[in-house]
Amino acid sequence: MLSRLTLQLQNRWMALSSYPEMSPDSGIRQQVNDSHGDRPLYRAVEWHQRFWYPLGVQRLLSEFVYELLTECSGLNVGQLLPSDRLMEDLQLPLVCWFDWELVWTEQFTTRFGLETEWMLDIGEFETLQEFVLCLNKQLKQKPPNG
């Protein structure tokens, strides 16, 4: 009994001690938001109309990206441009929780009813546009009745 309690306490301590390494970097998040501060801040519908509609991206998808990227990154997504680079400009690995790619994949497949082996790997994309267009392609490959 004592060893089980000791093990649980050790596990909790390790989780707490690694928390800062897995959490978003709020300083970098603020720097990224500040760097886009001179851009207009669009609501989700305006952001879709201005940037994603001309590229044939479904409105439900661009609204999903707007909402979930805001939630996962803490960035002012309405100020982001399709040409923004995910790593260099937006610093996504640093401003998001450590497991955000897993969360994103699960939310994406659940929201749009996808049954796929696809897994988000943000390193595959250079820009926000490449990322969103890949998601849009995933939706277009969805079976019509599924």
C-alpha positions as CSV (number, residue, x, y, z in Angstrom):
1,M,0.0,0.0,0.0
2,L,2.8,2.4,0.9
3,S,4.7,1.7,-2.3
4,R,1.6,2.4,-4.4
5,L,1.1,5.7,-2.6
6,T,4.8,6.6,-3.0
7,L,4.6,5.8,-6.8
8,Q,1.5,7.9,-7.2
9,L,3.2,10.8,-5.4
10,Q,6.3,10.4,-7.6
11,N,4.2,10.4,-10.7
12,R,2.4,13.6,-9.7
13,W,5.7,15.3,-8.8
14,M,7.2,14.4,-12.2
15,A,4.1,15.7,-13.9
16,L,4.2,19.0,-12.0
17,S,8.0,19.4,-12.5
18,S,7.7,18.9,-16.3
19,Y,4.6,21.1,-16.6
20,P,6.7,24.3,-17.6
21,E,8.4,22.3,-20.4
22,M,5.1,21.2,-21.8
23,S,3.1,24.5,-21.5
24,P,3.0,27.3,-24.0
25,D,5.6,30.0,-23.8
26,S,3.5,33.1,-23.0
27,G,6.4,35.5,-23.7
28,I,6.8,34.2,-27.2
29,R,3.1,34.2,-27.7
30,Q,2.9,37.8,-26.8
31,Q,5.8,38.6,-29.1
32,V,4.1,36.9,-32.0
33,N,0.8,38.7,-31.3
34,D,2.7,42.1,-31.0
35,S,4.4,41.5,-34.3
36,H,1.0,41.3,-36.0
37,G,-0.4,44.2,-34.0
38,D,-0.5,46.6,-37.0
39,R,-2.7,44.2,-39.1
40,P,-6.5,44.4,-39.1
41,L,-8.2,42.0,-36.8
42,Y,-10.9,40.1,-38.7
43,R,-13.7,38.0,-37.2
44,A,-13.9,34.4,-38.4
45,V,-16.4,35.2,-41.2
46,E,-14.4,38.2,-42.5
47,W,-11.2,36.1,-42.3
48,H,-12.8,33.4,-44.4
49,Q,-14.1,35.9,-47.0
50,R,-10.8,37.8,-47.4
51,F,-8.3,34.9,-47.4
52,W,-9.9,31.4,-47.7
53,Y,-13.0,31.8,-49.9
54,P,-10.8,32.8,-52.9
55,L,-8.8,29.6,-52.5
56,G,-11.9,27.4,-52.4
57,V,-11.7,26.6,-48.7
58,Q,-14.9,25.6,-47.1
59,R,-16.3,28.1,-44.6
60,L,-16.8,25.5,-41.9
61,L,-13.2,24.6,-42.2
62,S,-11.8,28.1,-42.0
63,E,-14.1,28.8,-39.0
64,F,-12.8,25.6,-37.4
65,V,-9.2,26.7,-38.0
66,Y,-9.9,30.1,-36.6
67,E,-11.5,28.7,-33.4
68,L,-9.2,25.9,-32.7
69,L,-6.0,27.7,-33.6
70,T,-7.1,30.5,-31.3
71,E,-7.7,28.0,-28.5
72,C,-4.5,26.0,-29.0
73,S,-2.1,28.9,-29.6
74,G,-3.5,31.9,-27.9
75,L,-2.7,33.9,-31.1
76,N,-4.9,36.6,-32.6
77,V,-5.8,34.4,-35.5
78,G,-7.9,37.1,-37.1
79,Q,-4.6,38.9,-37.8
80,L,-2.9,36.0,-39.4
81,L,-2.2,35.9,-43.1
82,P,-2.1,32.7,-45.3
83,S,1.6,33.6,-46.0
84,D,2.6,33.5,-42.3
85,R,5.1,30.7,-41.7
86,L,4.0,28.3,-39.0
87,M,7.4,27.8,-37.4
88,E,9.3,31.0,-38.1
89,D,6.5,33.6,-37.9
90,L,3.9,32.0,-35.6
91,Q,6.2,29.8,-33.5
92,L,3.5,27.2,-33.2
93,P,5.5,24.6,-31.4
94,L,6.4,27.1,-28.7
95,V,3.0,28.9,-28.3
96,C,0.9,25.8,-28.1
97,W,0.6,23.0,-25.6
98,F,2.9,20.1,-26.2
99,D,0.1,17.8,-27.4
100,W,-1.7,20.3,-29.6
101,E,-1.2,18.3,-32.8
102,L,-2.9,15.3,-31.3
103,V,-5.7,17.4,-30.0
104,W,-6.0,19.1,-33.4
105,T,-6.2,15.8,-35.3
106,E,-8.8,14.4,-32.9
107,Q,-10.9,17.6,-33.1
108,F,-10.6,17.8,-36.9
109,T,-11.6,14.2,-37.5
110,T,-14.4,14.3,-35.0
111,R,-15.9,17.6,-36.1
112,F,-15.9,16.6,-39.8
113,G,-16.7,12.9,-39.3
114,L,-13.5,11.7,-40.9
115,E,-12.2,8.1,-40.7
116,T,-8.6,8.4,-41.6
117,E,-5.2,7.4,-40.6
118,W,-4.0,10.9,-41.2
119,M,-2.2,12.6,-38.3
120,L,-1.3,16.2,-38.2
121,D,2.5,16.9,-38.3
122,I,2.9,20.6,-38.5
123,G,6.5,20.2,-39.7
124,E,5.0,19.1,-43.1
125,F,3.8,22.7,-43.8
126,E,5.7,25.9,-44.2
127,T,2.8,28.4,-44.3
128,L,-0.7,28.7,-42.8
129,Q,-2.0,28.5,-46.4
130,E,-0.3,25.1,-47.0
131,F,-1.8,23.8,-43.7
132,V,-5.3,25.0,-44.4
133,L,-5.3,23.8,-48.0
134,C,-4.1,20.3,-46.8
135,L,-7.0,20.2,-44.3
136,N,-9.4,21.3,-47.1
137,K,-8.0,18.5,-49.3
138,Q,-8.7,16.0,-46.4
139,L,-12.4,17.1,-46.4
140,K,-12.7,16.9,-50.2
141,Q,-11.5,13.2,-50.0
142,K,-14.3,12.4,-47.5
143,P,-16.7,9.9,-48.9
144,P,-20.0,11.6,-49.9
145,N,-22.2,9.6,-47.6
146,G,-19.7,9.4,-44.7
